[in-house]
């Protein structure tokens, strides 16, 4: 399956999406650079960062 990965948010999100990409590749999926050519799109985002940064 062709999968497009997109991360919005903090550096942790970027690390998580990179890990997810490696796992998907190991399972035989193809990571694509364009969402239009993907069978599935995965968007990783975070709603906690702004509140956590205040603390």
N, C-alpha and C positions, 0 to 999 in steps of 0.2 A: 504494500500500500504506500502511496506517496503522501507524505505528511509535511505540512508547513508549520513551523514553530515560530511563535512571536511572544516576546516578553515585554511587559509594561511594568515599570516600577523600579524597585531597588536592586542593588547588586545581588542580593540573595535570590531574587527572581531570575536574574541572568544565570547564576550558578545552577539553579534548579532546572532551568530549561536546557542548559548544556548537558546536565546529567540525564534528563529525560531523553534528549536526542541520542546520547550514547546507548541508552537502554533500548530505544526503538530500533537503532541500527543493528544492535546485537540480536534483535528479534527478527531481523530480515526486512525491515521497512526502509524506505528511501526518504531521506530528508531533502525537501526541495526549497529553493530560494524564492519561489513565487507562489503566492496563494492561489492564483488562477490555475496553476498546473497540479494542485494538490487534490487528493481524494478526501483528506481530512485536514482541518485547521485546528491547531491547539494554541490558545492564547492563555498565557500565565500572567496574572496580575495580582496586585496586593492592595487592600484597602486599609491596612494597618499602619503603614510607614509614617504617615503624617502625624498620627496620634502618638506613635512610639517615639518619634523625634522630639515631641514636646516634653516628654519625660526626661 
